[in-house]
Amino acid sequence: MSLRHLRTLVAVAHYGSFVAAAEKLGLTQSAVSQQMRALEAEMAVVLFDRQGRSPRLNTDGREACLRAEQVLQQYAELGQGLGNCSVAHGTLAIGATYTVQTGPLAPVLSQLRKSLPHLFLRVYRGMSAELAQRVEHGELDAVITTGPPQVLSSHCEWHTLNTEPFYLIAPREAAGQTLSHLLQTSDYIRFDRRAWAGTLIDDELKAQGLVLRETMEMDSLLAAFRMVEHGLGVTIMPLDQRTLAEISRRFYILPFGRESLCREVGLYQQRHHNRRQLTDMLLQAFERYYQA
């Protein structure tokens, strides 16, 4: 079976007969007939009703023709979105952490699609370290995650987009209590130890000599808020200014750690890759979002 056979099948369906198809394709009627018999033999299906003077597509033939049209269309589009010169119709594979996906990602991609309406996006979620590895291995074009990576690969680069200080988040009724008192007397909902932010929190707690009563570990900022809201303990989380403003009326919030203690949110990508023009446009869109 070849694309030539499929094109001939579609031509027969479109022009109504072997004779008309042969004329349009520059073939003899015998050549068209041989191709259709070869196609039937390859598929092990009879595609034509040959009872009359001119063969006509049967039910299987019409269905095969629809599928052939799809194959030919996919073949025609095979090169679209590939290479450096096809930005307008390209495909971009990106990764983002849960907090980025539920926060800035949607408005940023909305703005990007306005300038690139035909861009196709593949979006994946994961932990920061996992996403960074997928960039380093070339599986993803870029990731928007927290960092910077603990080990920055020589062939990759990190672009800081925003910084997020750490805060103690406690129930509203705890207002007025000190950070030290709350940490020593409350159940503690810890941030996922696999996350870079979790490592920063642990290091700071050790530096302050604090041993907490851990009762839960969460990998979701929003889920941790719900636990605190229902009186299951206190937590320490990095917050951007938008989130801080949104939850300040629902929780008692205190700054945690040294003034320099914060995590970064950034874009991580290889220095040289065939989607660099697209990822740079994505980077600019994120920069505009955070500047606003």
FIMIRO-660677 format. One record per residue (C-alpha): x, y, z. Coordinates in Angstrom, 1 decimal, always signed. Example, Ala and Ser with C-alpha at 12.3 -4.5 7.8 and 13.67 -1.06 7.14 Angstrom:
# residues 2
<pt><u>+12.3</u><v>-4.5</v><w>+7.8</w></pt>
<pt><u>+13.7</u><v>-1.1</v><w>+7.1</w></pt>
//
This chain:
# residues 292
<pt><u>+0.0</u><v>+0.0</v><w>+0.0</w></pt>
<pt><u>+1.3</u><v>+3.5</v><w>-0.9</w></pt>
<pt><u>+0.1</u><v>+7.0</v><w>-0.7</w></pt>
<pt><u>-0.3</u><v>+6.8</v><w>-4.5</w></pt>
<pt><u>-2.9</u><v>+4.1</v><w>-4.1</w></pt>
<pt><u>-4.7</u><v>+6.2</v><w>-1.5</w></pt>
<pt><u>-4.7</u><v>+9.3</v><w>-3.7</w></pt>
<pt><u>-6.1</u><v>+7.2</v><w>-6.6</w></pt>
<pt><u>-8.9</u><v>+5.8</v><w>-4.3</w></pt>
<pt><u>-9.9</u><v>+9.3</v><w>-3.3</w></pt>
<pt><u>-9.8</u><v>+10.5</v><w>-6.9</w></pt>
<pt><u>-12.1</u><v>+7.6</v><w>-7.9</w></pt>
<pt><u>-14.5</u><v>+8.6</v><w>-5.2</w></pt>
<pt><u>-14.3</u><v>+12.3</v><w>-6.1</w></pt>
<pt><u>-14.7</u><v>+12.0</v><w>-9.9</w></pt>
<pt><u>-17.1</u><v>+9.1</v><w>-9.9</w></pt>
<pt><u>-15.3</u><v>+6.5</v><w>-12.1</w></pt>
<pt><u>-12.0</u><v>+4.9</v><w>-13.0</w></pt>
<pt><u>-12.1</u><v>+6.6</v><w>-16.4</w></pt>
<pt><u>-12.5</u><v>+10.1</v><w>-14.9</w></pt>
<pt><u>-10.0</u><v>+9.5</v><w>-12.1</w></pt>
<pt><u>-7.4</u><v>+8.2</v><w>-14.7</w></pt>
<pt><u>-7.9</u><v>+11.3</v><w>-16.8</w></pt>
<pt><u>-7.3</u><v>+13.7</v><w>-13.8</w></pt>
<pt><u>-4.3</u><v>+11.7</v><w>-12.5</w></pt>
<pt><u>-2.7</u><v>+11.3</v><w>-15.9</w></pt>
<pt><u>-2.9</u><v>+7.5</v><w>-15.8</w></pt>
<pt><u>-4.6</u><v>+4.9</v><w>-17.9</w></pt>
<pt><u>-7.8</u><v>+3.3</v><w>-16.9</w></pt>
<pt><u>-5.9</u><v>+0.0</v><w>-16.6</w></pt>
<pt><u>-3.4</u><v>+1.5</v><w>-14.2</w></pt>
<pt><u>-6.2</u><v>+2.8</v><w>-12.0</w></pt>
<pt><u>-7.9</u><v>-0.6</v><w>-12.0</w></pt>
<pt><u>-4.6</u><v>-2.4</v><w>-11.1</w></pt>
<pt><u>-4.0</u><v>+0.0</v><w>-8.2</w></pt>
<pt><u>-7.5</u><v>-0.5</v><w>-6.8</w></pt>
<pt><u>-7.1</u><v>-4.3</v><w>-7.0</w></pt>
<pt><u>-3.7</u><v>-4.1</v><w>-5.3</w></pt>
<pt><u>-5.3</u><v>-1.9</v><w>-2.6</w></pt>
<pt><u>-8.1</u><v>-4.4</v><w>-2.1</w></pt>
<pt><u>-5.6</u><v>-7.3</v><w>-1.9</w></pt>
<pt><u>-3.5</u><v>-5.4</v><w>+0.7</w></pt>
<pt><u>-6.5</u><v>-4.6</v><w>+2.8</w></pt>
<pt><u>-8.2</u><v>-8.0</v><w>+2.3</w></pt>
<pt><u>-11.4</u><v>-6.1</v><w>+1.7</w></pt>
<pt><u>-13.6</u><v>-5.6</v><w>-1.4</w></pt>
<pt><u>-14.0</u><v>-1.9</v><w>-1.9</w></pt>
<pt><u>-16.0</u><v>-1.8</v><w>-5.2</w></pt>
<pt><u>-19.2</u><v>-3.2</v><w>-6.5</w></pt>
<pt><u>-18.3</u><v>-4.4</v><w>-10.0</w></pt>
<pt><u>-21.7</u><v>-5.7</v><w>-11.1</w></pt>
<pt><u>-22.5</u><v>-2.7</v><w>-13.4</w></pt>
<pt><u>-20.7</u><v>-1.3</v><w>-16.3</w></pt>
<pt><u>-18.5</u><v>+0.9</v><w>-14.1</w></pt>
<pt><u>-17.1</u><v>-0.1</v><w>-10.6</w></pt>
<pt><u>-18.7</u><v>+1.8</v><w>-7.7</w></pt>
<pt><u>-17.5</u><v>+2.2</v><w>-4.2</w></pt>
<pt><u>-19.4</u><v>+0.0</v><w>-1.7</w></pt>
<pt><u>-19.9</u><v>+0.7</v><w>+2.0</w></pt>
<pt><u>-16.4</u><v>-0.5</v><w>+2.9</w></pt>
<pt><u>-15.0</u><v>+1.5</v><w>+0.0</w></pt>
<pt><u>-16.6</u><v>+4.7</v><w>+1.1</w></pt>
<pt><u>-15.3</u><v>+4.2</v><w>+4.7</w></pt>
<pt><u>-11.9</u><v>+3.4</v><w>+3.4</w></pt>
<pt><u>-12.0</u><v>+6.6</v><w>+1.3</w></pt>
<pt><u>-12.7</u><v>+8.7</v><w>+4.4</w></pt>
<pt><u>-9.8</u><v>+7.1</v><w>+6.2</w></pt>
<pt><u>-7.5</u><v>+7.6</v><w>+3.2</w></pt>
<pt><u>-8.4</u><v>+11.3</v><w>+3.2</w></pt>
<pt><u>-7.4</u><v>+11.5</v><w>+6.8</w></pt>
<pt><u>-4.1</u><v>+9.8</v><w>+6.2</w></pt>
<pt><u>-3.3</u><v>+12.1</v><w>+3.2</w></pt>
<pt><u>-4.2</u><v>+15.1</v><w>+5.3</w></pt>
<pt><u>-1.9</u><v>+14.0</v><w>+8.1</w></pt>
<pt><u>+0.8</u><v>+13.4</v><w>+5.6</w></pt>
<pt><u>+0.4</u><v>+16.8</v><w>+4.1</w></pt>
<pt><u>+0.7</u><v>+18.3</v><w>+7.6</w></pt>
<pt><u>+3.6</u><v>+16.2</v><w>+8.7</w></pt>
<pt><u>+6.2</u><v>+19.0</v><w>+8.4</w></pt>
<pt><u>+4.0</u><v>+21.7</v><w>+9.9</w></pt>
<pt><u>+5.2</u><v>+23.0</v><w>+13.3</w></pt>
<pt><u>+8.7</u><v>+21.4</v><w>+12.8</w></pt>
<pt><u>+11.9</u><v>+23.4</v><w>+12.6</w></pt>
<pt><u>+12.9</u><v>+26.9</v><w>+13.5</w></pt>
<pt><u>+11.0</u><v>+28.7</v><w>+10.8</w></pt>
<pt><u>+7.5</u><v>+27.5</v><w>+11.7</w></pt>
<pt><u>+6.8</u><v>+29.5</v><w>+14.8</w></pt>
<pt><u>+3.3</u><v>+30.6</v><w>+13.7</w></pt>
<pt><u>+2.1</u><v>+26.9</v><w>+13.4</w></pt>
<pt><u>+4.5</u><v>+25.3</v><w>+15.9</w></pt>
<pt><u>+4.0</u><v>+22.9</v><w>+18.8</w></pt>
<pt><u>+5.4</u><v>+23.7</v><w>+22.2</w></pt>
<pt><u>+5.8</u><v>+21.2</v><w>+25.0</w></pt>
<pt><u>+6.1</u><v>+22.8</v><w>+28.4</w></pt>
<pt><u>+5.9</u><v>+21.8</v><w>+32.0</w></pt>
<pt><u>+4.6</u><v>+23.6</v><w>+35.1</w></pt>
<pt><u>+4.2</u><v>+22.9</v><w>+38.8</w></pt>
<pt><u>+0.7</u><v>+22.7</v><w>+40.2</w></pt>
<pt><u>+0.8</u><v>+26.2</v><w>+41.7</w></pt>
<pt><u>+1.9</u><v>+27.6</v><w>+38.4</w></pt>
<pt><u>-0.8</u><v>+25.7</v><w>+36.5</w></pt>
<pt><u>-3.5</u><v>+26.9</v><w>+38.9</w></pt>
<pt><u>-2.1</u><v>+30.5</v><w>+39.0</w></pt>
<pt><u>-0.3</u><v>+32.4</v><w>+36.2</w></pt>
<pt><u>-0.2</u><v>+29.8</v><w>+33.5</w></pt>
<pt><u>-3.7</u><v>+30.3</v><w>+32.1</w></pt>
<pt><u>-3.6</u><v>+34.1</v><w>+31.7</w></pt>
<pt><u>-0.1</u><v>+34.0</v><w>+30.3</w></pt>
<pt><u>-1.0</u><v>+31.3</v><w>+27.7</w></pt>
<pt><u>-4.1</u><v>+33.3</v><w>+26.8</w></pt>
<pt><u>-2.0</u><v>+36.3</v><w>+25.9</w></pt>
<pt><u>+0.5</u><v>+34.2</v><w>+24.0</w></pt>
<pt><u>-2.3</u><v>+32.6</v><w>+21.9</w></pt>
<pt><u>-3.4</u><v>+36.1</v><w>+20.8</w></pt>
<pt><u>-0.2</u><v>+36.6</v><w>+19.0</w></pt>
<pt><u>+0.2</u><v>+32.9</v><w>+18.0</w></pt>
<pt><u>-3.4</u><v>+31.7</v><w>+17.4</w></pt>
<pt><u>-2.3</u><v>+28.5</v><w>+15.7</w></pt>
<pt><u>+0.2</u><v>+27.4</v><w>+18.3</w></pt>
<pt><u>-0.4</u><v>+23.9</v><w>+19.7</w></pt>
<pt><u>+0.5</u><v>+23.5</v><w>+23.3</w></pt>
<pt><u>+1.3</u><v>+20.3</v><w>+25.2</w></pt>
<pt><u>+1.3</u><v>+21.1</v><w>+29.0</w></pt>
<pt><u>+2.6</u><v>+18.6</v><w>+31.6</w></pt>
<pt><u>+2.5</u><v>+18.8</v><w>+35.4</w></pt>
<pt><u>+5.1</u><v>+17.6</v><w>+37.9</w></pt>
<pt><u>+7.4</u><v>+18.4</v><w>+40.8</w></pt>
<pt><u>+10.1</u><v>+20.9</v><w>+40.2</w></pt>
<pt><u>+13.0</u><v>+18.5</v><w>+40.2</w></pt>
<pt><u>+11.2</u><v>+16.1</v><w>+37.8</w></pt>
<pt><u>+10.3</u><v>+18.8</v><w>+35.4</w></pt>
<pt><u>+13.9</u><v>+20.1</v><w>+35.4</w></pt>
<pt><u>+15.2</u><v>+16.7</v><w>+34.4</w></pt>
<pt><u>+12.8</u><v>+16.4</v><w>+31.5</w></pt>
<pt><u>+14.1</u><v>+19.7</v><w>+30.2</w></pt>
<pt><u>+17.7</u><v>+18.5</v><w>+30.6</w></pt>
<pt><u>+16.9</u><v>+15.3</v><w>+28.7</w></pt>
<pt><u>+15.1</u><v>+17.2</v><w>+25.9</w></pt>
<pt><u>+11.6</u><v>+15.8</v><w>+26.6</w></pt>
<pt><u>+10.2</u><v>+19.3</v><w>+27.3</w></pt>
<pt><u>+11.0</u><v>+22.6</v><w>+25.6</w></pt>
<pt><u>+10.8</u><v>+24.6</v><w>+28.8</w></pt>
<pt><u>+9.3</u><v>+24.4</v><w>+32.3</w></pt>
<pt><u>+8.0</u><v>+27.1</v><w>+34.6</w></pt>
<pt><u>+8.8</u><v>+25.9</v><w>+38.1</w></pt>
<pt><u>+10.4</u><v>+26.8</v><w>+41.4</w></pt>
<pt><u>+14.1</u><v>+27.0</v><w>+41.8</w></pt>
<pt><u>+16.7</u><v>+27.6</v><w>+40.8</w></pt>
<pt><u>+17.6</u><v>+23.9</v><w>+40.3</w></pt>
<pt><u>+19.9</u><v>+22.7</v><w>+43.0</w></pt>
<pt><u>+22.3</u><v>+21.6</v><w>+40.2</w></pt>
<pt><u>+22.1</u><v>+23.7</v><w>+37.1</w></pt>
<pt><u>+23.1</u><v>+21.7</v><w>+34.0</w></pt>
<pt><u>+25.8</u><v>+23.4</v><w>+31.9</w></pt>
<pt><u>+23.6</u><v>+23.1</v><w>+28.7</w></pt>
<pt><u>+20.6</u><v>+24.7</v><w>+30.4</w></pt>
<pt><u>+19.7</u><v>+28.2</v><w>+31.8</w></pt>
<pt><u>+17.4</u><v>+29.6</v><w>+34.5</w></pt>
<pt><u>+15.4</u><v>+32.8</v><w>+34.1</w></pt>
<pt><u>+14.0</u><v>+34.2</v><w>+37.3</w></pt>
<pt><u>+10.5</u><v>+35.5</v><w>+37.0</w></pt>
<pt><u>+9.4</u><v>+36.2</v><w>+40.5</w></pt>
<pt><u>+10.5</u><v>+35.7</v><w>+44.2</w></pt>
<pt><u>+8.2</u><v>+34.3</v><w>+46.9</w></pt>
<pt><u>+8.9</u><v>+34.9</v><w>+50.6</w></pt>
<pt><u>+7.9</u><v>+32.3</v><w>+53.1</w></pt>
<pt><u>+5.0</u><v>+32.8</v><w>+55.6</w></pt>
<pt><u>+3.5</u><v>+30.9</v><w>+58.5</w></pt>
<pt><u>-0.2</u><v>+30.4</v><w>+57.8</w></pt>
<pt><u>-2.4</u><v>+29.8</v><w>+60.9</w></pt>
<pt><u>-6.2</u><v>+30.0</v><w>+61.6</w></pt>
<pt><u>-7.6</u><v>+33.5</v><w>+61.9</w></pt>
<pt><u>-8.4</u><v>+33.0</v><w>+65.6</w></pt>
<pt><u>-4.7</u><v>+32.6</v><w>+66.3</w></pt>
<pt><u>-4.1</u><v>+36.3</v><w>+65.7</w></pt>
<pt><u>-1.8</u><v>+38.0</v><w>+68.1</w></pt>
<pt><u>+0.3</u><v>+34.9</v><w>+68.9</w></pt>
<pt><u>+4.0</u><v>+34.8</v><w>+68.1</w></pt>
<pt><u>+5.5</u><v>+32.7</v><w>+65.3</w></pt>
<pt><u>+7.6</u><v>+30.8</v><w>+67.8</w></pt>
<pt><u>+4.7</u><v>+30.0</v><w>+70.1</w></pt>
<pt><u>+2.5</u><v>+28.8</v><w>+67.2</w></pt>
<pt><u>+5.2</u><v>+26.5</v><w>+65.8</w></pt>
<pt><u>+5.9</u><v>+25.0</v><w>+69.2</w></pt>
<pt><u>+2.3</u><v>+24.4</v><w>+70.3</w></pt>
<pt><u>+0.4</u><v>+23.6</v><w>+67.0</w></pt>
<pt><u>+0.3</u><v>+20.6</v><w>+64.8</w></pt>
<pt><u>+2.5</u><v>+21.2</v><w>+61.8</w></pt>
<pt><u>+1.5</u><v>+20.5</v><w>+58.2</w></pt>
<pt><u>+4.8</u><v>+20.4</v><w>+56.3</w></pt>
<pt><u>+5.5</u><v>+21.2</v><w>+52.7</w></pt>
<pt><u>+6.5</u><v>+18.3</v><w>+50.5</w></pt>
<pt><u>+10.0</u><v>+17.2</v><w>+51.4</w></pt>
<pt><u>+10.7</u><v>+16.4</v><w>+47.7</w></pt>
<pt><u>+10.2</u><v>+20.0</v><w>+46.7</w></pt>
<pt><u>+13.0</u><v>+22.6</v><w>+46.8</w></pt>
<pt><u>+10.8</u><v>+24.9</v><w>+48.9</w></pt>
<pt><u>+10.4</u><v>+22.1</v><w>+51.4</w></pt>
<pt><u>+14.2</u><v>+21.8</v><w>+51.7</w></pt>
<pt><u>+14.5</u><v>+25.6</v><w>+52.3</w></pt>
<pt><u>+11.9</u><v>+25.4</v><w>+55.1</w></pt>
<pt><u>+13.6</u><v>+22.5</v><w>+56.8</w></pt>
<pt><u>+17.0</u><v>+24.1</v><w>+56.7</w></pt>
<pt><u>+15.6</u><v>+27.3</v><w>+58.2</w></pt>
<pt><u>+13.8</u><v>+25.4</v><w>+61.0</w></pt>
<pt><u>+17.0</u><v>+23.6</v><w>+61.8</w></pt>
<pt><u>+18.9</u><v>+26.9</v><w>+61.9</w></pt>
<pt><u>+16.4</u><v>+28.2</v><w>+64.4</w></pt>
<pt><u>+16.6</u><v>+25.0</v><w>+66.5</w></pt>
<pt><u>+12.9</u><v>+24.4</v><w>+66.1</w></pt>
<pt><u>+11.5</u><v>+20.8</v><w>+66.4</w></pt>
<pt><u>+7.9</u><v>+20.7</v><w>+65.3</w></pt>
<pt><u>+5.0</u><v>+18.3</v><w>+65.9</w></pt>
<pt><u>+4.5</u><v>+17.1</v><w>+62.3</w></pt>
<pt><u>+1.1</u><v>+15.6</v><w>+61.6</w></pt>
<pt><u>+0.7</u><v>+15.9</v><w>+57.9</w></pt>
<pt><u>+2.7</u><v>+16.4</v><w>+54.6</w></pt>
<pt><u>+1.1</u><v>+18.2</v><w>+51.6</w></pt>
<pt><u>+2.3</u><v>+18.7</v><w>+48.0</w></pt>
<pt><u>-0.5</u><v>+21.2</v><w>+47.3</w></pt>
<pt><u>-0.6</u><v>+24.8</v><w>+48.4</w></pt>
<pt><u>-4.4</u><v>+25.0</v><w>+48.0</w></pt>
<pt><u>-5.0</u><v>+21.7</v><w>+49.9</w></pt>
<pt><u>-2.8</u><v>+23.0</v><w>+52.8</w></pt>
<pt><u>-4.9</u><v>+26.1</v><w>+53.1</w></pt>
<pt><u>-8.0</u><v>+23.9</v><w>+53.4</w></pt>
<pt><u>-6.3</u><v>+21.9</v><w>+56.2</w></pt>
<pt><u>-5.4</u><v>+25.0</v><w>+58.1</w></pt>
<pt><u>-8.9</u><v>+26.4</v><w>+57.6</w></pt>
<pt><u>-10.4</u><v>+23.3</v><w>+59.2</w></pt>
<pt><u>-8.2</u><v>+23.5</v><w>+62.3</w></pt>
<pt><u>-5.8</u><v>+20.7</v><w>+61.4</w></pt>
<pt><u>-2.7</u><v>+22.7</v><w>+62.2</w></pt>
<pt><u>-0.4</u><v>+25.4</v><w>+60.8</w></pt>
<pt><u>+1.8</u><v>+25.4</v><w>+57.8</w></pt>
<pt><u>+4.7</u><v>+27.3</v><w>+56.2</w></pt>
<pt><u>+4.4</u><v>+28.1</v><w>+52.6</w></pt>
<pt><u>+6.0</u><v>+30.5</v><w>+50.0</w></pt>
<pt><u>+3.4</u><v>+33.0</v><w>+48.7</w></pt>
<pt><u>+3.4</u><v>+35.5</v><w>+45.9</w></pt>
<pt><u>+1.9</u><v>+38.9</v><w>+46.4</w></pt>
<pt><u>-1.4</u><v>+38.0</v><w>+44.7</w></pt>
<pt><u>-2.0</u><v>+34.9</v><w>+46.8</w></pt>
<pt><u>-1.0</u><v>+36.7</v><w>+50.0</w></pt>
<pt><u>-3.5</u><v>+39.5</v><w>+49.3</w></pt>
<pt><u>-6.2</u><v>+36.9</v><w>+48.5</w></pt>
<pt><u>-5.9</u><v>+34.8</v><w>+51.7</w></pt>
<pt><u>-4.9</u><v>+37.6</v><w>+54.2</w></pt>
<pt><u>-8.6</u><v>+38.0</v><w>+55.3</w></pt>
<pt><u>-9.0</u><v>+34.3</v><w>+55.9</w></pt>
<pt><u>-5.9</u><v>+33.4</v><w>+57.8</w></pt>
<pt><u>-3.4</u><v>+34.8</v><w>+60.3</w></pt>
<pt><u>-0.2</u><v>+35.2</v><w>+58.4</w></pt>
<pt><u>+3.3</u><v>+35.9</v><w>+59.7</w></pt>
<pt><u>+6.6</u><v>+36.2</v><w>+57.8</w></pt>
<pt><u>+8.9</u><v>+33.3</v><w>+58.3</w></pt>
<pt><u>+12.7</u><v>+33.1</v><w>+58.3</w></pt>
<pt><u>+15.3</u><v>+35.6</v><w>+57.3</w></pt>
<pt><u>+14.5</u><v>+38.4</v><w>+55.0</w></pt>
<pt><u>+16.6</u><v>+36.7</v><w>+52.3</w></pt>
<pt><u>+14.7</u><v>+33.5</v><w>+52.6</w></pt>
<pt><u>+12.5</u><v>+33.1</v><w>+49.5</w></pt>
<pt><u>+12.0</u><v>+30.8</v><w>+46.6</w></pt>
<pt><u>+12.2</u><v>+31.8</v><w>+43.0</w></pt>
<pt><u>+9.8</u><v>+31.0</v><w>+40.2</w></pt>
<pt><u>+11.4</u><v>+30.9</v><w>+36.9</w></pt>
<pt><u>+11.6</u><v>+29.4</v><w>+33.4</w></pt>
<pt><u>+14.2</u><v>+26.6</v><w>+32.8</w></pt>
<pt><u>+15.2</u><v>+25.6</v><w>+29.3</w></pt>
<pt><u>+18.2</u><v>+24.4</v><w>+27.3</w></pt>
<pt><u>+20.5</u><v>+27.1</v><w>+25.9</w></pt>
<pt><u>+20.1</u><v>+25.9</v><w>+22.4</w></pt>
<pt><u>+17.0</u><v>+24.0</v><w>+21.1</w></pt>
<pt><u>+14.7</u><v>+24.2</v><w>+18.0</w></pt>
<pt><u>+11.9</u><v>+25.8</v><w>+20.0</w></pt>
<pt><u>+14.0</u><v>+28.6</v><w>+21.4</w></pt>
<pt><u>+12.1</u><v>+31.4</v><w>+19.5</w></pt>
<pt><u>+8.8</u><v>+30.1</v><w>+21.0</w></pt>
<pt><u>+10.1</u><v>+29.6</v><w>+24.5</w></pt>
<pt><u>+11.5</u><v>+33.2</v><w>+24.4</w></pt>
<pt><u>+8.1</u><v>+34.5</v><w>+23.5</w></pt>
<pt><u>+6.7</u><v>+32.4</v><w>+26.4</w></pt>
<pt><u>+9.3</u><v>+33.9</v><w>+28.7</w></pt>
<pt><u>+8.4</u><v>+37.5</v><w>+27.7</w></pt>
<pt><u>+4.7</u><v>+36.7</v><w>+28.3</w></pt>
<pt><u>+5.5</u><v>+35.6</v><w>+31.8</w></pt>
<pt><u>+7.7</u><v>+38.6</v><w>+32.5</w></pt>
<pt><u>+4.8</u><v>+40.9</v><w>+31.4</w></pt>
<pt><u>+2.5</u><v>+39.0</v><w>+33.7</w></pt>
<pt><u>+4.7</u><v>+39.4</v><w>+36.8</w></pt>
<pt><u>+5.6</u><v>+43.0</v><w>+36.0</w></pt>
<pt><u>+1.9</u><v>+43.8</v><w>+36.0</w></pt>
//
